[in-house]
Amino acid sequence: MANLAWKSFKGIPLVFTLIWIVAFSAALYLMDKSVIAFLGILSSIVVVYYTNTTKSVKMAIGAIVLLLIIPLVAGENRYYMEVASQVGIYVAMALGLNIVVGFAGLLDLGYVAFFAAGAYAYAIFSTSQANEFIAGNLFPLSGEWFWPFLIVGLIVAAVFGILLGLPVLRVKGDYLAIVTLGFGEIIRIVFNNLDKPINITNGPQGITPIPSPELFGIQMGTPFYFYFIVLFVIAFIVLANIRFEHSRLGRAWIAVREDELAAQSMGISLLNTKLAAFALGASFAGVVGVIFAAKQTFIDPTSFTLMESIGILVMVILGGSGSIPGVVLGAAFVTILQVQLLKEFSNFLHGLQNAGIISLPNQLDPSKFQRLIFGIMLILVALYRPNGLIPAKRKKNDLDAIKKSEFGKEKLGILGRLSQLTSGKQS
Amino acid sequence: MINILPQVLVDGLTLGFMYAVVALGYTMVYGILEIINFAHGDIFMVGAFIGTEVLLISDALGALEGMNPFVALFITLIIAMVLTGALGVGIERIAYRPLRGAPRLVPLISAIGVSFLLQDLVRFTEALARNEFYLNSPALFTGSIPLGSMATIPTKGLIVIVIAIVMMIALTLFVNKTKWGIAMRAVAQDQSTASLMTINVNKVIMLTFLIGSSLGGATGVLFAQNYGTIDPYIGFILGLKAFTAAVLGGIGNLRGAMIGGILLGLLESLSGAFMGPLTNGAFGAEYKDVFAFSILILVLLFKPEGLFGEAVKEKV
């Protein structure tokens, strides 16, 4: 019965969506510090996704919410823009991992290593750190170099991805998960100790101050600017995801994910296909790493632990691996849970504690229980929704429509040649 | 430098036996279900905490005074083994059994989930009970025995080695000689055929988890005794290294797991002690984990069946 009700669900009426958006943006505008209103605005993207209207209208409303309403009503509040840009960073990373895990089915538990590669690439050369091993006192570079470094980060991470992928991809399944996990740990330990014999990463002290991006002399150091930069990168990654998904390569990924042997027997090169997925996923992480470094102005190896890799994996799996809207939803949900909901809950408990209602040792602070929550989410998703919250849909080609279309009249390929031959004989 | 070598070998051997026993748990589960029980390292950690708590509580009650330390250790081991064994069975029932037949990545994900859940649950309980989650285990054995003129072996280290050997022999005998052991090997070969031969597959898998987890828990107690301080996060990396040991020896192969564990412990100890002096301080002991993981990667790349395993042809 429940299933039947779900099938007859045609989507949320457009009017409701519009009322939702207007109501929450008004609420956020009037009540400056209302968390619920802010979450309402962010979740309006989900509401828009389920709205019963055409695709272009949905896209338009979504663009208006993201580009106009959120910056307008929350732009002055640094904290909200901070949260929004952080959500964006994780959405972008999760979309990158989606190519590796979701499309190609390679479980990568060391994904954060590529993120670290991008972040360190920008951090080392944009601060005086690079002077430690390159003679000539050429550094630090100014913030205008941020833009070329988006490409540099992409290339560095892609090279990392290929270097790691070449040997690693010989193993598969859960062995691959373990090997990538090991590689992630190796990278972290190396970054943590590469302050001697030559000081490259400055070891556990980390690198600071990383300059914020600059464009035509404008310093873009506030979360407001990062929000737009991240949005731009997300748009790029989403587009890449969509284009790849339906390309020859994307279909090869899915074939490899579903059955390696069958895919191989149909002439798909396993190594090239997997390597492409690995390198592409890595390169997106590299770009996001550059943005992350510029946003934090400080990086050290503690930002690139196994927890981060698992966190991004949780986002992909929770949302629905292989499904672009699902991954966006999963990433947004997990990030907000981490940076906002848990914090609010701790603050609430602290409030109760200060009022003397409950007494709570400091160690029980809910904001410290990330692992518990990740653990529960992973188990529940594996048990009850192995395909995620918004499972991936297969694109279906309507064969009858193709046959009836004008392209159907003309026979192509071998069929075309056959009919030419037969008609030639007749005449 | 050469005169510390015997001591390094003794320490490495102690560590290696610890890896070996934990690796047995990985190998048993992998042999039967072909899943990596990621939570095994954390079951080991829970065992360490249970053992330490038993000792701390009985110390507070005054029960440890005058008690023979061997008896105390034996009782602690039994309690920890029973509880961690039950924990392992529970995990199998809740997080793995419903996923049998699902794509292989799904149980792996739920295993990672269990592992994280256990870490924070232990932290939560300890924070609630003791207001901190780093515990110092009361030392039962403090003496040490000189081995020649170059090295000494602490009594606790010797006990680790002896108990580990006893557990390994007992397990080998169990698997090779008893009815249940034969059933286990049959299930590992082919589950559906085994079930046709009136073997209760579910019971055998439960038993596997029970034995593997209780061995892990017992090793946790020994670890706490040997190294003193424990925290909720010791299990993950140690579990990973034990898995490395299992892979090194050939996963699914009991003898391989033991030898792999001992080899890995020795290699790690040697690299920790000598890498710094050999490279003039450029790469110190902090790289010893890199060493362990590199071994894992190299073995998986060049000899995925391990040193003692047989290459398995892929089924089509």
Interface residues (C-beta under 8 A of the other chain):
Chain A: G105 L107 P167 V168 R170 V171 G173 D174 Y175 A177 I178 V179 L181 G182 F183 E185 I186 I189 V190 N192 N193 K196 P197 L261 L306 I310 L313 I317 P361 Q363 L364 F369 Q370 R371 L372 F374 G375 I376 M377 L378 I379 V381 A382 L383 P386
Chain B: I35 I36 I94 A95 P98 L99 A102 P103 R104 L105 V106 P107 L108 I109 S110 I112 G113 V114 S115 F116 L117 L118 Q119 D120 L121 R123 F124 A127 L128 N131 E132 F133 F236 L240 F243 V247 G281 A282 F283 G284 E286 Y287 D289 V290 F293 S294 L296 I297 L300 L301 P304 E314 V316
